[in-house]
Amino acid sequence: MIRRFISFITVLIAGLILVSCSKEGTDLDKYILSYGVIVGENPDYKIKLDNGLTLIIDVNRLPNFNVKDGQRVLADYTPLTTIPDGAQTFAPITESRVILNYLYDILTKDYLIDSELDSEEKRDSVGYDYININDAWIGSKFLNIHFELYMNNPHLKHMINLVYDDTRSNSTDIFFNFKHNAKNDAPMYRAFGRVSFDIEDILEDISTGESVKIHLIWDGYDFGEQSHTITYTK
């Protein structure tokens, strides 16, 4: 397994407002939200979704949005070409021409390794504060997490990390601890966030056709230690 350097990256939690846009002759109700990564640079970039579909942008409603190759995003788009229900296709669909309505930048981080948190200072930096997970899943090479926490100071950056338990994990069960450092901020107001952790090297160790259980553990506000298990089949 490729070893990763420990880095503590802070994140300012902010609310996200989802919007969609219209185009004459296009059904507004057909907008889609999907996770993916940017391929290329402005202005001629594409978006590779986690399901393997590549979005070809015919109409870009945010031409001045600064993107970079490999950037993790949540794309709000409207397909311009659709296949009617029941239609026969003879090859997998790999591309779709779209209207790009909006992009949301997604915080992307590497995970930390538990055995490398070998000092009290490092463990304190990761944090012991409460956090709630609302949703979690594997998409492409990422472990994606929707979370909520409580905060007071909008200018204080909380810290979010994923810690791989390299002692407890084995070939069939992988354990991660989702950690939060509130930086002594008062838990007054609810805030929501999204983060994607790159776990490609762990997924590469899984053989094709093999299934493993990925256990995600965190300390919740209301019920203490909680867990969620994702069954991943390669």
C-alpha positions in Angstrom: 0.0 0.0 0.0 1.3 3.4 -0.9 2.1 5.4 2.2 0.8 8.9 2.5 2.3 11.9 4.3 0.2 13.2 7.1 -1.2 16.6 6.3 -3.9 18.4 8.2 -6.0 20.5 5.8 -8.6 22.8 7.3 -12.1 23.4 5.9 -14.5 26.2 6.3 -18.0 24.7 6.5 -20.4 26.5 4.3 -24.0 25.9 3.2 -24.7 24.8 -0.4 -27.6 26.1 -2.4 -28.5 23.9 -5.4 -29.8 25.7 -8.4 -30.8 24.8 -12.0 -31.1 26.9 -15.1 -33.3 26.7 -18.2 -32.7 26.7 -22.0 -35.4 27.1 -24.6 -36.6 23.7 -25.8 -35.0 21.9 -22.8 -37.1 20.4 -20.0 -36.1 22.2 -16.7 -37.1 19.1 -14.7 -34.3 17.1 -16.3 -31.4 18.7 -14.4 -29.1 16.2 -12.8 -26.5 16.4 -9.9 -23.5 14.1 -10.2 -20.0 13.9 -8.7 -17.0 13.9 -11.0 -13.6 15.3 -11.8 -12.6 18.0 -14.2 -10.6 16.8 -17.3 -8.7 19.6 -19.0 -8.6 23.3 -18.4 -10.7 26.4 -19.1 -12.5 26.9 -21.5 -12.5 23.5 -23.2 -12.7 21.1 -20.2 -14.9 18.0 -19.8 -16.2 16.3 -16.6 -15.7 12.6 -16.0 -18.4 11.4 -13.7 -17.9 8.7 -11.1 -20.1 6.3 -13.1 -17.7 6.6 -16.1 -19.8 8.9 -18.2 -18.0 11.9 -19.7 -19.9 15.2 -20.0 -19.3 17.2 -23.2 -20.3 20.8 -22.4 -22.2 22.4 -25.3 -23.6 25.3 -23.2 -21.6 26.5 -20.3 -23.6 28.8 -18.0 -20.6 29.7 -15.9 -17.7 30.3 -18.4 -15.7 32.3 -15.8 -15.7 29.5 -13.2 -12.1 28.7 -12.5 -11.4 25.0 -12.8 -8.2 22.9 -12.9 -7.5 19.4 -14.2 -8.4 16.7 -11.7 -10.5 19.0 -9.6 -13.3 17.2 -7.7 -16.8 18.8 -8.4 -20.5 18.3 -8.0 -21.9 19.1 -11.4 -25.4 20.4 -12.0 -26.2 19.7 -15.7 -29.1 19.2 -18.2 -28.6 16.5 -20.8 -29.2 17.6 -24.4 -29.6 14.2 -25.8 -31.6 11.4 -24.2 -32.5 7.9 -25.1 -36.2 7.1 -24.9 -37.3 4.5 -22.4 -37.1 1.0 -23.9 -34.8 2.1 -26.8 -32.2 -0.5 -27.8 -28.6 0.4 -27.7 -25.7 -1.7 -29.0 -22.8 -0.1 -27.2 -22.3 1.4 -23.8 -22.9 5.2 -23.6 -19.6 6.9 -22.6 -20.4 10.5 -23.4 -23.3 12.9 -23.0 -23.7 16.4 -24.4 -25.0 18.8 -21.8 -25.8 22.2 -20.5 -23.6 22.9 -17.6 -25.8 24.8 -15.1 -23.4 25.0 -12.1 -20.4 23.5 -10.4 -19.7 23.0 -6.7 -16.1 22.6 -5.7 -15.8 19.5 -3.4 -13.2 19.4 -0.7 -10.8 16.5 -1.5 -8.3 15.0 0.9 -6.0 12.1 1.5 -6.8 9.9 4.5 -4.5 9.6 7.5 -3.0 6.4 8.9 -3.6 5.7 12.5 -0.2 4.2 13.3 1.4 7.4 12.0 -0.5 9.5 14.6 2.3 8.6 17.0 2.2 11.6 19.3 -0.4 13.3 21.6 0.0 16.5 19.5 -0.9 14.7 16.3 -3.9 13.0 17.8 -5.1 16.2 19.3 -4.8 17.9 16.0 -7.1 15.4 14.4 -9.7 16.1 17.0 -12.2 14.4 19.3 -15.3 16.6 18.6 -18.8 15.3 17.7 -19.9 15.2 14.1 -22.8 13.5 12.2 -22.7 11.6 9.0 -25.8 11.9 6.8 -24.6 9.8 3.9 -21.5 8.0 2.7 -20.7 5.9 -0.4 -17.9 4.9 -2.7 -17.7 6.7 -6.0 -14.8 6.0 -8.4 -11.7 6.2 -6.2 -13.3 8.3 -3.5 -15.1 7.7 -0.2 -17.7 10.5 -0.3 -19.3 11.8 2.9 -22.1 14.2 3.6 -21.9 15.5 7.1 -23.3 18.0 9.6 -21.8 19.7 12.6 -22.5 22.6 14.9 -20.5 25.8 14.9 -20.7 29.4 16.0 -17.9 31.5 14.4 -18.3 31.6 10.6 -14.7 32.7 10.2 -13.2 29.8 12.2 -12.1 26.8 10.1 -13.0 23.4 11.5 -10.9 20.4 10.6 -12.2 17.2 9.0 -10.1 14.0 8.6 -10.5 10.4 7.8 -8.2 8.0 9.7 -7.4 4.5 8.4 -7.1 2.0 11.2 -4.2 -0.1 9.8 -4.1 -2.3 12.9 -7.7 -3.4 12.9 -8.2 -3.6 9.1 -7.7 -6.9 7.1 -8.4 -8.3 3.7 -12.2 -8.5 4.3 -12.9 -5.6 6.6 -11.5 -2.0 6.3 -12.0 0.4 9.2 -12.0 4.2 9.0 -12.6 6.8 11.7 -14.1 10.1 10.7 -12.7 12.8 12.9 -13.7 16.5 13.6 -11.7 19.2 15.3 -13.9 22.2 16.1 -11.0 24.3 17.3 -12.9 25.2 20.5 -15.8 26.7 18.5 -19.1 26.8 20.3 -21.7 24.3 19.0 -24.5 26.8 18.3 -25.7 26.5 14.7 -26.0 23.5 12.4 -23.8 23.5 9.3 -23.5 21.0 6.5 -20.5 19.9 4.3 -19.3 17.5 1.7 -15.9 15.9 1.4 -14.3 13.3 -0.8 -11.4 11.2 0.5 -9.0 9.6 -2.1 -8.7 5.9 -1.1 -7.5 4.7 -4.5 -4.5 2.7 -3.1 -6.8 0.8 -0.7 -9.2 0.0 -3.5 -6.4 -1.2 -5.7 -5.5 -3.9 -3.2 -8.9 -5.5 -3.7 -9.0 -8.2 -6.4 -11.6 -8.0 -9.3 -14.8 -9.7 -8.2 -13.9 -9.6 -4.5 -16.1 -7.9 -1.9 -15.0 -6.1 1.2 -16.8 -4.3 4.0 -15.8 -0.7 4.6 -16.7 0.4 8.1 -17.0 4.1 8.8 -17.0 5.1 12.5 -17.6 8.5 14.1 -18.8 10.1 17.4 -22.2 11.6 16.8 -23.9 14.4 18.8 -26.9 12.4 20.0 -25.9 8.8 20.3 -22.1 8.7 20.8 -20.1 6.3 18.7 -21.9 5.3 15.5 -20.9 3.3 12.4 -22.0 2.7 8.9 -20.9 -0.3 6.7 -20.5 -0.1 2.9 -20.1 -3.3 1.0 -17.8 -2.7 -1.9 -17.4 -5.1 -4.8 -14.7 -4.5 -7.3 
